[in-house]
Amino acid sequence: MDLQWLLVVAVVLAALSIIYTSLRVGITPMPSSSKSRRVILELLQDCSGSSCFAELGSGWGSLVIPMARRNPGKTIIGYELSPVPYLVSRLLKRLYRLDNLVLYRKDFLYADLTAVDCLVCYLYPGGMEQLWHKLKQEKLCATVISNTFAFVGIEPERLVRAADLYNSPIYVYNVTR
Ligand SMILES: C[S@@+](CC[C@H](N)C(=O)[O-])C[C@H]1O[C@@H](n2cnc3c(N)ncnc32)[C@H](O)[C@@H]1O
């Protein structure tokens, strides 16, 4: 098989992997818009007293990488289930030599988040419900910054709209026990 065919096979396998995982997880690895990212990175400045941030579903790394670059003194953790975006984010971490960034190919619902002060996510309604259940069941205290999707029935501390095409709402919650 020549190189051209190897590339075609690799692209097809990567696409199939993304489609399969998106169907299994319930959401595609679509990145936040650049304007949403900017808002989230600014909101994270308010968590300056925190030592550990995590992104729940870190996709291709387009947000978790700038989170780590902007906060060299903090530990930044990314959890992602989809193998191809996860591998790309691993490459970016290496490229930028980000020693403060830890990336896991793991379901964040089974992760120990007790040491995390600030959680960032861009999920889907069912994912937000599962996250809320985890936070309450494990009595976790954290600031949660969520792109587009809210915790149903819970009043956010702040609601900021990104100046992108969808005027994406960014919700901030201070979750206590
Ligand atoms: C809409 S994308 C957002 C990507 C990135 N957070 C951003 O804002 O650019 C949602 C990502 O969450 C991941 N995801 C959803 N549920 C997950 C779970 N329980 N554990 C780990 N990753 C999850 C998906 O695979 C997908 O890549």
The ligand as an ORCA input file, in Angstrom:
! r2SCAN-3c Opt
* xyz 0 1
  C     -18.837     20.144     22.562
  S     -17.278     19.369     22.872
  C     -16.420     20.683     23.712
  C     -14.912     20.594     23.587
  C     -14.159     21.626     24.414
  N     -14.565     21.525     25.805
  C     -14.386     23.024     23.929
  O     -15.136     23.752     24.603
  O     -13.813     23.423     22.910
  C     -17.705     18.258     24.200
  C     -16.637     17.214     24.481
  O     -16.941     16.551     25.698
  C     -16.564     15.190     25.579
  N     -17.315     14.458     26.613
  C     -18.661     14.408     26.772
  N     -18.989     13.667     27.845
  C     -17.805     13.242     28.388
  C     -17.475     12.451     29.535
  N     -18.425     11.962     30.341
  N     -16.167     12.245     29.814
  C     -15.191     12.768     29.016
  N     -15.440     13.519     27.918
  C     -16.739     13.759     27.616
  C     -16.943     14.840     24.141
  O     -16.251     13.706     23.679
  C     -16.558     16.121     23.407
  O     -15.259     16.068     22.910
*
